[in-house]
Every structure is written in structure tokens, then in C-alpha cells.
Amino acid sequence: MANAPNDLTVAESAATRTRWLLRGQARVPVALPVGVEHPTGRFVAETLDVGLGGMFIATTSVLAYETRVEITVDLPGVGCTLRLTGVVRWKSACGLGVQFLQLGARDTHTIVTLLESLPR
């Protein structure tokens, strides 16, 4: 995709990548362990990608569309644990697409910091 954050020059990258992430149009491939709580239980899985709008969670657990979830993410290198509320927006045989709900300023900043720190 043209103008995606990974196609930018070094001079353009920081500011443009942040704007791209804030628009919710990009997800960055990253494997992070997550705990997922839902109305009927809990499971542990791993992300395949993360963005400010949500994440894809690789799992064989089946949750219905619109299921509300609480996701716990331990962030390596950042030194904190995020607890994020989301909702299942799509599912496939290999996992779930989750949209975040009501990210606070601290969570938003932490996610942007994490995503900007990942190698491209």
C-alpha cells in the first residue's frame, strides 16, 4: 500500500507513522501474549497484529460476533500491563478480530510507543 508507514523515508517516518496509527488504519505485526476474559470464561493466546483500533488474536477459541472481552497485555520493554476492553468484530478459523472500546490517553500513548518501537 502506498504511503504506508513502512514505505516512508527516515525523515518522514516518526510524525507520519504516528498520524497513520492515530487514524486507525494500520496494524503492526507483533506477537504478544494476551489473556482474554469473556462472559463465559478466560483463555490465553497471542496477537498477530496490533493497532490503535484493535488487534487480531490467534486462537482456536470461538466467541460470537459482538462478544465483549477484557484483554490483558504484558508489554515487553515498556514495563507495564494494559487492560483493554474490546468487542469481537470478526472471526475466522485462526482467530478473532477485536475492536478496542474507549482507550484512555495513557493506553493510547502506550500502544503508540510500543508500535513505534517495533522494527520495520
Phi and psi in degrees as GROMACS dihedral restraints (atoms count N, CA, C in turn):
[ dihedral_restraints ]
;  ai    aj    ak    al  type     phi  dphi    fc
    3     4     5     6     1   -64.7    20    10
    4     5     6     7     1   145.9    20    10
    6     7     8     9     1    64.7    20    10
    7     8     9    10     1    13.9    20    10
    9    10    11    12     1   -69.0    20    10
   10    11    12    13     1   154.4    20    10
   12    13    14    15     1   -53.4    20    10
   13    14    15    16     1   -33.5    20    10
   15    16    17    18     1   -74.1    20    10
   16    17    18    19     1   -11.9    20    10
   18    19    20    21     1   -96.8    20    10
   19    20    21    22     1     5.2    20    10
   21    22    23    24     1   -86.4    20    10
   22    23    24    25     1   153.6    20    10
   24    25    26    27     1   -74.6    20    10
   25    26    27    28     1   165.8    20    10
   27    28    29    30     1   -58.9    20    10
   28    29    30    31     1   -41.9    20    10
   30    31    32    33     1   -63.6    20    10
   31    32    33    34     1   -34.9    20    10
   33    34    35    36     1   -85.0    20    10
   34    35    36    37     1   -21.9    20    10
   36    37    38    39     1   -60.6    20    10
   37    38    39    40     1   -51.7    20    10
   39    40    41    42     1   -60.4    20    10
   40    41    42    43     1   -56.5    20    10
   42    43    44    45     1   -67.2    20    10
   43    44    45    46     1   -42.9    20    10
   45    46    47    48     1   -69.2    20    10
   46    47    48    49     1   -40.3    20    10
   48    49    50    51     1   -61.9    20    10
   49    50    51    52     1   -42.0    20    10
   51    52    53    54     1   -63.0    20    10
   52    53    54    55     1   -46.5    20    10
   54    55    56    57     1   -59.7    20    10
   55    56    57    58     1   -42.4    20    10
   57    58    59    60     1   -59.5    20    10
   58    59    60    61     1   -46.6    20    10
   60    61    62    63     1   -65.0    20    10
   61    62    63    64     1   -40.3    20    10
   63    64    65    66     1   -67.0    20    10
   64    65    66    67     1   -26.4    20    10
   66    67    68    69     1   -74.1    20    10
   67    68    69    70     1   -10.4    20    10
   69    70    71    72     1    75.6    20    10
   70    71    72    73     1    17.7    20    10
   72    73    74    75     1   -94.8    20    10
   73    74    75    76     1    -7.3    20    10
   75    76    77    78     1  -124.3    20    10
   76    77    78    79     1   141.3    20    10
   78    79    80    81     1  -121.9    20    10
   79    80    81    82     1   141.5    20    10
   81    82    83    84     1  -107.7    20    10
   82    83    84    85     1   130.5    20    10
   84    85    86    87     1   -62.7    20    10
   85    86    87    88     1   123.7    20    10
   87    88    89    90     1  -160.9    20    10
   88    89    90    91     1   136.1    20    10
   90    91    92    93     1   -99.8    20    10
   91    92    93    94     1   111.0    20    10
   93    94    95    96     1  -126.6    20    10
   94    95    96    97     1   136.5    20    10
   96    97    98    99     1   -70.2    20    10
   97    98    99   100     1   137.1    20    10
   99   100   101   102     1  -134.1    20    10
  100   101   102   103     1   149.1    20    10
  102   103   104   105     1  -105.8    20    10
  103   104   105   106     1   134.2    20    10
  105   106   107   108     1  -122.2    20    10
  106   107   108   109     1   116.3    20    10
  108   109   110   111     1  -101.4    20    10
  109   110   111   112     1   137.3    20    10
  111   112   113   114     1  -139.9    20    10
  112   113   114   115     1   172.3    20    10
  114   115   116   117     1   -55.2    20    10
  115   116   117   118     1   -25.7    20    10
  117   118   119   120     1  -112.5    20    10
  118   119   120   121     1     9.2    20    10
  120   121   122   123     1   160.5    20    10
  121   122   123   124     1  -154.0    20    10
  123   124   125   126     1  -151.1    20    10
  124   125   126   127     1   147.7    20    10
  126   127   128   129     1  -146.1    20    10
  127   128   129   130     1   161.4    20    10
  129   130   131   132     1  -111.0    20    10
  130   131   132   133     1   138.6    20    10
  132   133   134   135     1  -150.4    20    10
  133   134   135   136     1  -162.6    20    10
  135   136   137   138     1  -141.3    20    10
  136   137   138   139     1   143.6    20    10
  138   139   140   141     1   -78.3    20    10
  139   140   141   142     1   153.8    20    10
  141   142   143   144     1  -104.4    20    10
  142   143   144   145     1   -32.5    20    10
  144   145   146   147     1  -154.3    20    10
  145   146   147   148     1   158.0    20    10
  147   148   149   150     1  -141.5    20    10
  148   149   150   151     1   142.3    20    10
  150   151   152   153     1  -146.1    20    10
  151   152   153   154     1   178.4    20    10
  153   154   155   156     1   -67.9    20    10
  154   155   156   157     1   -23.0    20    10
  156   157   158   159     1   -85.3    20    10
  157   158   159   160     1   -20.9    20    10
  159   160   161   162     1   166.2    20    10
  160   161   162   163     1  -160.9    20    10
  162   163   164   165     1  -153.3    20    10
  163   164   165   166     1   158.6    20    10
  165   166   167   168     1  -104.7    20    10
  166   167   168   169     1   128.8    20    10
  168   169   170   171     1  -111.6    20    10
  169   170   171   172     1   119.5    20    10
  171   172   173   174     1   -77.2    20    10
  172   173   174   175     1   118.5    20    10
  174   175   176   177     1  -163.3    20    10
  175   176   177   178     1   155.3    20    10
  177   178   179   180     1   -97.9    20    10
  178   179   180   181     1    -4.3    20    10
  180   181   182   183     1   -65.4    20    10
  181   182   183   184     1   140.7    20    10
  183   184   185   186     1  -108.4    20    10
  184   185   186   187     1   120.8    20    10
  186   187   188   189     1  -124.1    20    10
  187   188   189   190     1   142.8    20    10
  189   190   191   192     1   -72.4    20    10
  190   191   192   193     1   154.0    20    10
  192   193   194   195     1   -52.0    20    10
  193   194   195   196     1   137.3    20    10
  195   196   197   198     1    76.5    20    10
  196   197   198   199     1     6.0    20    10
  198   199   200   201     1   -67.4    20    10
  199   200   201   202     1   130.4    20    10
  201   202   203   204     1   -82.1    20    10
  202   203   204   205     1   135.6    20    10
  204   205   206   207     1  -131.9    20    10
  205   206   207   208     1   152.2    20    10
  207   208   209   210     1  -113.4    20    10
  208   209   210   211     1   120.3    20    10
  210   211   212   213     1  -109.7    20    10
  211   212   213   214     1   128.6    20    10
  213   214   215   216     1  -107.6    20    10
  214   215   216   217     1   126.5    20    10
  216   217   218   219     1  -127.6    20    10
  217   218   219   220     1   120.6    20    10
  219   220   221   222     1   -89.5    20    10
  220   221   222   223     1   122.0    20    10
  222   223   224   225     1   -98.9    20    10
  223   224   225   226     1   115.5    20    10
  225   226   227   228     1   -69.2    20    10
  226   227   228   229     1   140.1    20    10
  228   229   230   231     1    80.6    20    10
  229   230   231   232     1   -21.7    20    10
  231   232   233   234     1   -94.9    20    10
  232   233   234   235     1   -27.2    20    10
  234   235   236   237     1    75.3    20    10
  235   236   237   238     1    32.3    20    10
  237   238   239   240     1  -147.9    20    10
  238   239   240   241     1   167.4    20    10
  240   241   242   243     1  -116.5    20    10
  241   242   243   244     1   130.0    20    10
  243   244   245   246     1   -98.5    20    10
  244   245   246   247     1   142.0    20    10
  246   247   248   249     1  -121.6    20    10
  247   248   249   250     1   110.2    20    10
  249   250   251   252     1  -117.6    20    10
  250   251   252   253     1   137.9    20    10
  252   253   254   255     1   -95.6    20    10
  253   254   255   256     1   136.2    20    10
  255   256   257   258     1  -148.6    20    10
  256   257   258   259     1  -179.5    20    10
  258   259   260   261     1  -139.8    20    10
  259   260   261   262     1   139.7    20    10
  261   262   263   264     1   -69.6    20    10
  262   263   264   265     1   121.8    20    10
  264   265   266   267     1  -106.0    20    10
  265   266   267   268     1   -22.5    20    10
  267   268   269   270     1  -161.3    20    10
  268   269   270   271     1   161.7    20    10
  270   271   272   273     1  -144.3    20    10
  271   272   273   274     1   155.9    20    10
  273   274   275   276     1  -144.7    20    10
  274   275   276   277     1  -179.6    20    10
  276   277   278   279     1   -64.9    20    10
  277   278   279   280     1   -20.7    20    10
  279   280   281   282     1  -108.8    20    10
  280   281   282   283     1     3.2    20    10
  282   283   284   285     1   161.6    20    10
  283   284   285   286     1  -163.0    20    10
  285   286   287   288     1  -129.3    20    10
  286   287   288   289     1   137.5    20    10
  288   289   290   291     1   -94.4    20    10
  289   290   291   292     1   122.0    20    10
  291   292   293   294     1  -117.3    20    10
  292   293   294   295     1   130.2    20    10
  294   295   296   297     1   -95.4    20    10
  295   296   297   298     1   131.7    20    10
  297   298   299   300     1   -73.9    20    10
  298   299   300   301     1   147.3    20    10
  300   301   302   303     1  -116.5    20    10
  301   302   303   304     1   134.0    20    10
  303   304   305   306     1    50.1    20    10
  304   305   306   307     1    60.7    20    10
  306   307   308   309     1   -71.5    20    10
  307   308   309   310     1   132.8    20    10
  309   310   311   312     1   -81.7    20    10
  310   311   312   313     1   172.5    20    10
  312   313   314   315     1   -61.2    20    10
  313   314   315   316     1   -42.4    20    10
  315   316   317   318     1   -65.5    20    10
  316   317   318   319     1   -44.3    20    10
  318   319   320   321     1   -63.8    20    10
  319   320   321   322     1   -42.3    20    10
  321   322   323   324     1   -60.1    20    10
  322   323   324   325     1   -48.3    20    10
  324   325   326   327     1   -60.9    20    10
  325   326   327   328     1   -43.0    20    10
  327   328   329   330     1   -63.7    20    10
  328   329   330   331     1   -42.8    20    10
  330   331   332   333     1   -66.5    20    10
  331   332   333   334     1   -44.4    20    10
  333   334   335   336     1   -60.2    20    10
  334   335   336   337     1   -44.7    20    10
  336   337   338   339     1   -59.2    20    10
  337   338   339   340     1   -45.2    20    10
  339   340   341   342     1   -60.9    20    10
  340   341   342   343     1   -49.4    20    10
  342   343   344   345     1   -65.5    20    10
  343   344   345   346     1   -38.0    20    10
  345   346   347   348     1   -70.1    20    10
  346   347   348   349     1   -22.9    20    10
  348   349   350   351     1   -83.7    20    10
  349   350   351   352     1   -12.4    20    10
  351   352   353   354     1   -75.0    20    10
  352   353   354   355     1   142.6    20    10
  354   355   356   357     1   -64.0    20    10
  355   356   357   358     1   147.6    20    10
